[in-house]
Amino acid sequence: MVSILLICIYVLLGLSLLAVLFFSIRRFIVLWKTDKRAVTISIAGIVSLLLLLLTTYILGSGEAWFKVIDMWIYSAACLLVLSLLAIIIGVIWSNIVNK
């Protein structure tokens, strides 16, 4: 049962990585022609995501199978917290600017 779950996790890992790579490369190509600053921001976002994944992989438990699962759980938690902070800061910032 555990091995089936781990295989499903790896399939989802592969699909999500392919989706991220596809859409990142597509956006990079479209922006390369129009806006060089946006290309720099896109590259910074991709590098930040890779650093987050590497950091959470290092923080994972000792076994290789479980390290990847821990990496995705920790990464999802970090991204959730960052999203909530971005929402809160955005609301506060818009209230300050609109006054």
N, CA, C and O atoms as a GROMACS GRO file, in nm:
protein
  396
    1MET      N    1   0.082  -0.120   0.000
    1MET     CA    2   0.000   0.000   0.000
    1MET      C    3   0.087   0.126   0.000
    1MET      O    4   0.060   0.221  -0.073
    2VAL      N    5   0.190   0.124   0.082
    2VAL     CA    6   0.278   0.241   0.090
    2VAL      C    7   0.351   0.262  -0.042
    2VAL      O    8   0.370   0.375  -0.085
    3SER      N    9   0.393   0.152  -0.107
    3SER     CA   10   0.466   0.166  -0.233
    3SER      C   11   0.377   0.225  -0.343
    3SER      O   12   0.425   0.300  -0.427
    4ILE      N   13   0.249   0.191  -0.342
    4ILE     CA   14   0.156   0.248  -0.441
    4ILE      C   15   0.142   0.399  -0.416
    4ILE      O   16   0.141   0.477  -0.511
    5LEU      N   17   0.132   0.438  -0.290
    5LEU     CA   18   0.123   0.580  -0.256
    5LEU      C   19   0.249   0.654  -0.299
    5LEU      O   20   0.241   0.764  -0.353
    6LEU      N   21   0.364   0.595  -0.275
    6LEU     CA   22   0.489   0.660  -0.313
    6LEU      C   23   0.502   0.672  -0.465
    6LEU      O   24   0.553   0.772  -0.515
    7ILE      N   25   0.457   0.571  -0.538
    7ILE     CA   26   0.459   0.579  -0.684
    7ILE      C   27   0.368   0.691  -0.733
    7ILE      O   28   0.403   0.765  -0.824
    8CYS      N   29   0.251   0.702  -0.672
    8CYS     CA   30   0.159   0.811  -0.708
    8CYS      C   31   0.221   0.948  -0.678
    8CYS      O   32   0.205   1.042  -0.756
    9ILE      N   33   0.292   0.959  -0.566
    9ILE     CA   34   0.359   1.084  -0.531
    9ILE      C   35   0.464   1.119  -0.636
    9ILE      O   36   0.475   1.234  -0.677
   10TYR      N   37   0.541   1.019  -0.680
   10TYR     CA   38   0.643   1.045  -0.782
   10TYR      C   39   0.582   1.081  -0.917
   10TYR      O   40   0.637   1.165  -0.989
   11VAL      N   41   0.471   1.019  -0.952
   11VAL     CA   42   0.403   1.055  -1.077
   11VAL      C   43   0.354   1.199  -1.069
   11VAL      O   44   0.372   1.275  -1.164
   12LEU      N   45   0.293   1.237  -0.957
   12LEU     CA   46   0.247   1.374  -0.939
   12LEU      C   47   0.364   1.472  -0.937
   12LEU      O   48   0.353   1.584  -0.990
   13LEU      N   49   0.475   1.432  -0.878
   13LEU     CA   50   0.595   1.514  -0.878
   13LEU      C   51   0.642   1.540  -1.020
   13LEU      O   52   0.672   1.654  -1.056
   14GLY      N   53   0.650   1.436  -1.100
   14GLY     CA   54   0.694   1.450  -1.238
   14GLY      C   55   0.600   1.537  -1.320
   14GLY      O   56   0.644   1.622  -1.396
   15LEU      N   57   0.469   1.516  -1.304
   15LEU     CA   58   0.371   1.596  -1.377
   15LEU      C   59   0.377   1.743  -1.338
   15LEU      O   60   0.370   1.832  -1.423
   16SER      N   61   0.391   1.769  -1.209
   16SER     CA   62   0.396   1.909  -1.165
   16SER      C   63   0.525   1.976  -1.213
   16SER      O   64   0.523   2.093  -1.251
   17LEU      N   65   0.636   1.904  -1.211
   17LEU     CA   66   0.761   1.962  -1.261
   17LEU      C   67   0.753   1.990  -1.411
   17LEU      O   68   0.801   2.093  -1.458
   18LEU      N   69   0.693   1.898  -1.485
   18LEU     CA   70   0.676   1.921  -1.629
   18LEU      C   71   0.587   2.042  -1.656
   18LEU      O   72   0.616   2.122  -1.745
   19ALA      N   73   0.480   2.055  -1.580
   19ALA     CA   74   0.390   2.169  -1.598
   19ALA      C   75   0.461   2.300  -1.566
   19ALA      O   76   0.448   2.398  -1.640
   20VAL      N   77   0.536   2.303  -1.456
   20VAL     CA   78   0.609   2.424  -1.420
   20VAL      C   79   0.711   2.460  -1.526
   20VAL      O   80   0.723   2.576  -1.566
   21LEU      N   81   0.785   2.362  -1.572
   21LEU     CA   82   0.886   2.387  -1.676
   21LEU      C   83   0.822   2.435  -1.805
   21LEU      O   84   0.871   2.530  -1.867
   22PHE      N   85   0.714   2.371  -1.848
   22PHE     CA   86   0.648   2.408  -1.972
   22PHE      C   87   0.600   2.552  -1.968
   22PHE      O   88   0.629   2.631  -2.058
   23PHE      N   89   0.525   2.587  -1.862
   23PHE     CA   90   0.469   2.722  -1.855
   23PHE      C   91   0.576   2.827  -1.830
   23PHE      O   92   0.563   2.941  -1.876
   24SER      N   93   0.681   2.792  -1.758
   24SER     CA   94   0.790   2.887  -1.736
   24SER      C   95   0.864   2.916  -1.866
   24SER      O   96   0.893   3.032  -1.896
   25ILE      N   97   0.894   2.814  -1.940
   25ILE     CA   98   0.965   2.832  -2.067
   25ILE      C   99   0.877   2.908  -2.166
   25ILE      O  100   0.925   2.995  -2.239
   26ARG      N  101   0.749   2.875  -2.169
   26ARG     CA  102   0.657   2.945  -2.259
   26ARG      C  103   0.650   3.094  -2.225
   26ARG      O  104   0.656   3.179  -2.314
   27ARG      N  105   0.637   3.124  -2.098
   27ARG     CA  106   0.632   3.264  -2.055
   27ARG      C  107   0.764   3.333  -2.084
   27ARG      O  108   0.767   3.449  -2.128
   28PHE      N  109   0.873   3.264  -2.062
   28PHE     CA  110   1.006   3.320  -2.089
   28PHE      C  111   1.019   3.358  -2.237
   28PHE      O  112   1.069   3.466  -2.268
   29ILE      N  113   0.976   3.271  -2.326
   29ILE     CA  114   0.986   3.297  -2.470
   29ILE      C  115   0.898   3.415  -2.510
   29ILE      O  116   0.941   3.500  -2.588
   30VAL      N  117   0.776   3.420  -2.458
   30VAL     CA  118   0.685   3.530  -2.493
   30VAL      C  119   0.740   3.663  -2.441
   30VAL      O  120   0.736   3.764  -2.512
   31LEU      N  121   0.790   3.664  -2.318
   31LEU     CA  122   0.839   3.788  -2.260
   31LEU      C  123   0.973   3.832  -2.318
   31LEU      O  124   1.005   3.951  -2.317
   32TRP      N  125   1.052   3.738  -2.369
   32TRP     CA  126   1.182   3.772  -2.424
   32TRP      C  127   1.169   3.874  -2.537
   32TRP      O  128   1.254   3.961  -2.554
   33LYS      N  129   1.060   3.863  -2.612
   33LYS     CA  130   1.039   3.952  -2.726
   33LYS      C  131   0.986   4.089  -2.685
   33LYS      O  132   1.006   4.188  -2.756
   34THR      N  133   0.918   4.096  -2.571
   34THR     CA  134   0.849   4.220  -2.536
   34THR      C  135   0.910   4.295  -2.418
   34THR      O  136   0.925   4.417  -2.424
   35ASP      N  137   0.945   4.224  -2.310
   35ASP     CA  138   0.983   4.293  -2.187
   35ASP      C  139   1.099   4.222  -2.119
   35ASP      O  140   1.082   4.115  -2.061
   36LYS      N  141   1.217   4.280  -2.127
   36LYS     CA  142   1.337   4.218  -2.069
   36LYS      C  143   1.333   4.218  -1.916
   36LYS      O  144   1.386   4.127  -1.853
   37ARG      N  145   1.271   4.320  -1.856
   37ARG     CA  146   1.263   4.324  -1.710
   37ARG      C  147   1.175   4.210  -1.657
   37ARG      O  148   1.207   4.150  -1.555
   38ALA      N  149   1.068   4.182  -1.726
   38ALA     CA  150   0.980   4.072  -1.685
   38ALA      C  151   1.050   3.938  -1.699
   38ALA      O  152   1.023   3.845  -1.623
   39VAL      N  153   1.141   3.926  -1.795
   39VAL     CA  154   1.219   3.803  -1.810
   39VAL      C  155   1.309   3.784  -1.688
   39VAL      O  156   1.321   3.673  -1.636
   40THR      N  157   1.370   3.891  -1.642
   40THR     CA  158   1.455   3.884  -1.523
   40THR      C  159   1.374   3.843  -1.401
   40THR      O  160   1.420   3.763  -1.320
   41ILE      N  161   1.255   3.897  -1.387
   41ILE     CA  162   1.168   3.862  -1.275
   41ILE      C  163   1.126   3.715  -1.284
   41ILE      O  164   1.120   3.646  -1.182
   42SER      N  165   1.097   3.667  -1.405
   42SER     CA  166   1.060   3.526  -1.423
   42SER      C  167   1.174   3.434  -1.385
   42SER      O  168   1.153   3.332  -1.319
   43ILE      N  169   1.294   3.469  -1.426
   43ILE     CA  170   1.410   3.387  -1.390
   43ILE      C  171   1.432   3.387  -1.240
   43ILE      O  172   1.465   3.283  -1.182
   44ALA      N  173   1.414   3.502  -1.176
   44ALA     CA  174   1.428   3.510  -1.031
   44ALA      C  175   1.324   3.422  -0.961
   44ALA      O  176   1.354   3.359  -0.860
   45GLY      N  177   1.203   3.419  -1.014
   45GLY     CA  178   1.099   3.333  -0.956
   45GLY      C  179   1.131   3.186  -0.969
   45GLY      O  180   1.109   3.109  -0.875
   46ILE      N  181   1.183   3.145  -1.084
   46ILE     CA  182   1.219   3.006  -1.105
   46ILE      C  183   1.334   2.966  -1.014
   46ILE      O  184   1.332   2.858  -0.954
   47VAL      N  185   1.434   3.052  -1.004
   47VAL     CA  186   1.549   3.024  -0.917
   47VAL      C  187   1.505   3.016  -0.771
   47VAL      O  188   1.552   2.930  -0.697
   48SER      N  189   1.415   3.106  -0.730
   48SER     CA  190   1.363   3.103  -0.592
   48SER      C  191   1.289   2.973  -0.563
   48SER      O  192   1.305   2.915  -0.456
   49LEU      N  193   1.209   2.928  -0.658
   49LEU     CA  194   1.137   2.802  -0.641
   49LEU      C  195   1.234   2.685  -0.630
   49LEU      O  196   1.216   2.597  -0.545
   50LEU      N  197   1.336   2.683  -0.714
   50LEU     CA  198   1.435   2.575  -0.708
   50LEU      C  199   1.512   2.577  -0.576
   50LEU      O  200   1.542   2.472  -0.520
   51LEU      N  201   1.545   2.696  -0.526
   51LEU     CA  202   1.612   2.706  -0.396
   51LEU      C  203   1.522   2.657  -0.283
   51LEU      O  204   1.569   2.592  -0.190
   52LEU      N  205   1.393   2.689  -0.290
   52LEU     CA  206   1.299   2.641  -0.190
   52LEU      C  207   1.292   2.489  -0.193
   52LEU      O  208   1.295   2.425  -0.088
   53LEU      N  209   1.282   2.430  -0.313
   53LEU     CA  210   1.275   2.285  -0.324
   53LEU      C  211   1.403   2.219  -0.273
   53LEU      O  212   1.396   2.117  -0.206
   54LEU      N  213   1.517   2.276  -0.304
   54LEU     CA  214   1.644   2.220  -0.257
   54LEU      C  215   1.654   2.228  -0.106
   54LEU      O  216   1.697   2.133  -0.040
   55THR      N  217   1.616   2.342  -0.050
   55THR     CA  218   1.620   2.359   0.096
   55THR      C  219   1.528   2.261   0.166
   55THR      O  220   1.567   2.199   0.265
   56THR      N  221   1.405   2.248   0.116
   56THR     CA  222   1.311   2.156   0.182
   56THR      C  223   1.350   2.010   0.159
   56THR      O  224   1.317   1.925   0.242
   57TYR      N  225   1.419   1.980   0.050
   57TYR     CA  226   1.469   1.844   0.030
   57TYR      C  227   1.577   1.812   0.132
   57TYR      O  228   1.581   1.702   0.188
   58ILE      N  229   1.665   1.908   0.158
   58ILE     CA  230   1.770   1.887   0.257
   58ILE      C  231   1.711   1.870   0.396
   58ILE      O  232   1.764   1.794   0.477
   59LEU      N  233   1.601   1.939   0.425
   59LEU     CA  234   1.537   1.929   0.556
   59LEU      C  235   1.454   1.802   0.573
   59LEU      O  236   1.410   1.773   0.684
   60GLY      N  237   1.433   1.726   0.466
   60GLY     CA  238   1.351   1.605   0.473
   60GLY      C  239   1.416   1.496   0.556
   60GLY      O  240   1.533   1.505   0.594
   61SER      N  241   1.338   1.392   0.585
   61SER     CA  242   1.387   1.280   0.666
   61SER      C  243   1.493   1.202   0.588
   61SER      O  244   1.517   1.228   0.471
   62GLY      N  245   1.557   1.105   0.654
   62GLY     CA  246   1.674   1.038   0.601
   62GLY      C  247   1.654   0.952   0.478
   62GLY      O  248   1.743   0.947   0.393
   63GLU      N  249   1.542   0.884   0.463
   63GLU     CA  250   1.523   0.794   0.350
   63GLU      C  251   1.488   0.871   0.224
   63GLU      O  252   1.417   0.971   0.228
   64ALA      N  253   1.538   0.822   0.110
   64ALA     CA  254   1.521   0.894  -0.016
   64ALA      C  255   1.374   0.910  -0.055
   64ALA      O  256   1.332   1.018  -0.098
   65TRP      N  257   1.294   0.802  -0.039
   65TRP     CA  258   1.153   0.810  -0.075
   65TRP      C  259   1.082   0.915   0.007
   65TRP      O  260   1.004   0.996  -0.045
   66PHE      N  261   1.109   0.914   0.136
   66PHE     CA  262   1.038   1.004   0.226
   66PHE      C  263   1.092   1.146   0.219
   66PHE      O  264   1.022   1.241   0.253
   67LYS      N  265   1.216   1.161   0.175
   67LYS     CA  266   1.273   1.295   0.158
   67LYS      C  267   1.195   1.375   0.054
   67LYS      O  268   1.169   1.494   0.073
   68VAL      N  269   1.157   1.310  -0.053
   68VAL     CA  270   1.082   1.378  -0.159
   68VAL      C  271   0.943   1.415  -0.110
   68VAL      O  272   0.895   1.525  -0.137
   69ILE      N  273   0.879   1.324  -0.040
   69ILE     CA  274   0.745   1.354   0.014
   69ILE      C  275   0.752   1.468   0.114
   69ILE      O  276   0.669   1.559   0.110
   70ASP      N  277   0.851   1.463   0.204
   70ASP     CA  278   0.869   1.572   0.299
   70ASP      C  279   0.897   1.704   0.227
   70ASP      O  280   0.848   1.810   0.268
   71MET      N  281   0.976   1.697   0.120
   71MET     CA  282   1.007   1.817   0.044
   71MET      C  283   0.879   1.882  -0.008
   71MET      O  284   0.863   2.004   0.004
   72TRP      N  285   0.789   1.804  -0.064
   72TRP     CA  286   0.667   1.861  -0.120
   72TRP      C  287   0.574   1.913  -0.012
   72TRP      O  288   0.506   2.014  -0.030
   73ILE      N  289   0.569   1.844   0.102
   73ILE     CA  290   0.485   1.891   0.212
   73ILE      C  291   0.539   2.022   0.267
   73ILE      O  292   0.463   2.117   0.286
   74TYR      N  293   0.670   2.028   0.293
   74TYR     CA  294   0.731   2.151   0.345
   74TYR      C  295   0.719   2.265   0.243
   74TYR      O  296   0.693   2.379   0.281
   75SER      N  297   0.739   2.234   0.116
   75SER     CA  298   0.729   2.337   0.012
   75SER      C  299   0.587   2.391   0.003
   75SER      O  300   0.568   2.512  -0.008
   76ALA      N  301   0.489   2.304   0.009
   76ALA     CA  302   0.350   2.348   0.004
   76ALA      C  303   0.316   2.436   0.123
   76ALA      O  304   0.247   2.536   0.109
   77ALA      N  305   0.366   2.399   0.241
   77ALA     CA  306   0.341   2.480   0.360
   77ALA      C  307   0.408   2.617   0.348
   77ALA      O  308   0.347   2.718   0.381
   78CYS      N  309   0.532   2.619   0.300
   78CYS     CA  310   0.603   2.747   0.283
   78CYS      C  311   0.531   2.836   0.182
   78CYS      O  312   0.515   2.955   0.205
   79LEU      N  313   0.488   2.779   0.070
   79LEU     CA  314   0.419   2.857  -0.031
   79LEU      C  315   0.284   2.907   0.018
   79LEU      O  316   0.242   3.018  -0.017
   80LEU      N  317   0.216   2.827   0.100
   80LEU     CA  318   0.090   2.870   0.159
   80LEU      C  319   0.111   2.990   0.250
   80LEU      O  320   0.037   3.088   0.244
   81VAL      N  321   0.212   2.982   0.336
   81VAL     CA  322   0.242   3.093   0.427
   81VAL      C  323   0.282   3.217   0.349
   81VAL      O  324   0.238   3.328   0.380
   82LEU      N  325   0.366   3.201   0.247
   82LEU     CA  326   0.406   3.316   0.165
   82LEU      C  327   0.287   3.378   0.092
   82LEU      O  328   0.280   3.500   0.080
   83SER      N  329   0.195   3.297   0.045
   83SER     CA  330   0.076   3.348  -0.022
   83SER      C  331  -0.012   3.428   0.074
   83SER      O  332  -0.062   3.535   0.040
   84LEU      N  333  -0.030   3.375   0.194
   84LEU     CA  334  -0.110   3.446   0.294
   84LEU      C  335  -0.044   3.578   0.333
   84LEU      O  336  -0.113   3.680   0.348
   85LEU      N  337   0.088   3.578   0.350
   85LEU     CA  338   0.158   3.702   0.380
   85LEU      C  339   0.146   3.803   0.267
   85LEU      O  340   0.129   3.923   0.292
   86ALA      N  341   0.154   3.756   0.143
   86ALA     CA  342   0.140   3.846   0.029
   86ALA      C  343   0.000   3.908   0.025
   86ALA      O  344  -0.014   4.026  -0.008
   87ILE      N  345  -0.102   3.830   0.058
   87ILE     CA  346  -0.239   3.883   0.061
   87ILE      C  347  -0.253   3.988   0.170
   87ILE      O  348  -0.309   4.095   0.147
   88ILE      N  349  -0.203   3.958   0.288
   88ILE     CA  350  -0.213   4.052   0.400
   88ILE      C  351  -0.137   4.180   0.370
   88ILE      O  352  -0.189   4.290   0.392
   89ILE      N  353  -0.015   4.168   0.320
   89ILE     CA  354   0.066   4.286   0.289
   89ILE      C  355   0.000   4.365   0.176
   89ILE      O  356   0.003   4.488   0.178
   90GLY      N  357  -0.057   4.297   0.078
   90GLY     CA  358  -0.125   4.366  -0.032
   90GLY      C  359  -0.245   4.446   0.016
   90GLY      O  360  -0.266   4.558  -0.030
   91VAL      N  361  -0.322   4.390   0.106
   91VAL     CA  362  -0.439   4.462   0.159
   91VAL      C  363  -0.394   4.583   0.239
   91VAL      O  364  -0.450   4.692   0.225
   92ILE      N  365  -0.294   4.565   0.324
   92ILE     CA  366  -0.244   4.676   0.404
   92ILE      C  367  -0.186   4.784   0.312
   92ILE      O  368  -0.213   4.903   0.332
   93TRP      N  369  -0.108   4.744   0.213
   93TRP     CA  370  -0.047   4.840   0.121
   93TRP      C  371  -0.152   4.917   0.042
   93TRP      O  372  -0.140   5.039   0.026
   94SER      N  373  -0.255   4.848  -0.006
   94SER     CA  374  -0.359   4.919  -0.082
   94SER      C  375  -0.437   5.016   0.006
   94SER      O  376  -0.482   5.120  -0.041
   95ASN      N  377  -0.454   4.983   0.134
   95ASN     CA  378  -0.522   5.075   0.224
   95ASN      C  379  -0.436   5.198   0.251
   95ASN      O  380  -0.490   5.308   0.264
   96ILE      N  381  -0.306   5.181   0.260
   96ILE     CA  382  -0.217   5.294   0.283
   96ILE      C  383  -0.211   5.384   0.159
   96ILE      O  384  -0.216   5.507   0.171
   97VAL      N  385  -0.202   5.323   0.041
   97VAL     CA  386  -0.189   5.402  -0.082
   97VAL      C  387  -0.318   5.474  -0.115
   97VAL      O  388  -0.314   5.587  -0.164
   98ASN      N  389  -0.433   5.414  -0.089
   98ASN     CA  390  -0.562   5.473  -0.124
   98ASN      C  391  -0.607   5.583  -0.028
   98ASN      O  392  -0.704   5.653  -0.057
   99LYS      N  393  -0.539   5.602   0.084
   99LYS     CA  394  -0.582   5.705   0.179
   99LYS      C  395  -0.537   5.839   0.140
   99LYS      O  396  -0.566   5.937   0.209
   0.00000   0.00000   0.00000
